[in-house]
Amino acid sequence: MLVLATDTLGRLAFAPLQIPAGIVIALVGCPFFVVLLWRRRDAL
């Protein structure tokens, strides 16, 4: 579902251009993992 959503977002964000799904996943996933790492560091 994540790949489908990011592919759709990449196609619709800038209508004539297409952003690859991998780039959109990276933009969404990177902050998510940074927050996870930050919380894990605080738990130690």
N, C-alpha and C positions, 0 to 999 in steps of 0.2 A: 504494500500500500504506500509506503514511503517513496519508493521509486516512481510509482504512478503519479502521486501527488506532486513530486518535484519536477517530473517531466512535464506535466500539465502547466505548472507554474512557470517553468522555463520557456514554454511555448507562448504563454499568454502575457508574460510580464512586459515584454517589448515586442509588440505584435509582428512587425516584419522580420525581426531577428529571432533566432532561437538560441537560448542559453543551454548548454549541455546539462543533463540531469546531474552528473557528477559534481559540477560546480555548485549547483543549488544545494545538493546534499551536503557538500563541504561547508557552505555558508550556514546551513541549519545545524549540522552536526558538531562543528567545531565549538561554538559557544556552549552547547549541551555538555560536551565532554570536559570543557574547562570548568564548568560549574560542578560536575561530578568530582573532578580531581580536587577542586577547592574544598568541597565538603569533606572529602576523604582525608585531606591534609588536616583539617580542623578536628576530625574525629581521633586522630592519632595523638 
